[in-house]
C-alpha cells in the first residue's frame, strides 16, 4: 500500500498513475492520512510539504513519534528547495522537486519500497 498525501489533485493523480502497479490511497490533507494509518499501514508515503491544515513537517513529526510509523519510508515531493535538508531522522529517503522530477523516479521508488 502506498499513501499519496498531496493537496493538488492533478499532482496526486500523476503520482498515482506512476504507481499504477501498486495499491495506492490518496489523501488531500495530513489529518485524513493520520486517521487512516492505523487501519492501513503503508509500505511507502509520497508526501507534499505545503498542505492545507497541518503541513508535511507536522505530519513527519507525528509519524516519528510512534515506533511503528517511524519506520515507513517517505519520499517528499515539494516545490520547496529542500534538497540540502537532512530529514532522514523522520524516515525521509528522498526529496523530489515537483518542477524537475520525472514519473519514472516515482515508479522506481514504488518498485523499491512497496510490497
N, C-alpha and C positions, 0 to 999 in steps of 0.2 A: 504494500500500500504506500502510495506517495501522496503527501499533503502538498497542495499548492496554496499558499497564502499570499494573495495578490488582489488589491482593490481595483485594479484596472482590468475590466472584463475581457478586453481584447488580448492583453498580455497574458492573462490567466489561460485563455483559450489556446494561445500559441504554445505555452508551456505544456498544457495538457496534450496537445497534438504531438509534440515532440516526445511525449511519454506514452504514446498510443498503445504500446505493447504491454503496459502495466496498468494495474488498477490505480486510479487517481481519485482524489477528493479535493474539490476546490472550496476555499473559504475566502470571503471578501473582507474579513477582519480577524484580528487575533483572538477576540473573545469567542467566536464561533469555533475556531480551531481548538482552543484550550478546552472548551466544553465537550468536544468530541474525542479528544485524545485518549481518554481513559477507555472508551469503547473500541476505538480503532487505532491501536498503536502503530504509527507509520514506520516504514523502513528508512524513509528519506523525506526531508522537508525542503521545498523551494520556498524561500521567504523574501518578500519585499520588506523594506525598512520603513518607507513612508506610507503608513497605513492610516486610515481614519480610525479614531479611537486610540487605544493603546498601540504604540508603534512597534516595529520589529525588534528594537532593542529591549523593550519591556517584555515582549514575548520570549526573547532569548534568556533574559534573567529568570523568568518564570520556569522555563524548561530546565535551566541549570540548577534550580533549587530542589529538584526531585531526582533521585538516583536512577529511576527507570527512564525518564525522558531526557536526562542529561546525556545519554549515550546515543541519541538519534543524530545521525549526520545531517548537517544543514548546509544548503547552498543558498547564499544570499544573492538575489537578483535585484539590483538597485541602480538608479540613475545617480546616486551619490558617489563621490570619489572615495571609496573605501579600500582600494587596492593595497594600501600600505598599512592597513589596520590588522593587528593580530587578534582575531576573535576565536582562536582555536579552543580556548578555555570554555567557550559556550557551545562547542560542538560544530563550529563552522569549519567546513573542509575546503570551501572555495567561495570566492566573491566574484560574481559576474556583473559586468556593466551592461545595463539594458541597451545602451547605444552601440555597443561593439560586439555583443555576444552573437553566437550562431545557434540555431536549433540543434545542430549535431553535438554541441557541447552539452546541452541539456540531456539529450538522448544518451550520451556517453556516461553521464553521472547516474542516470536512471539504471543503465545496464550494470554499473559498478556497485550500486548500493541496494537496489530494490530486489526483492526476492520473488 
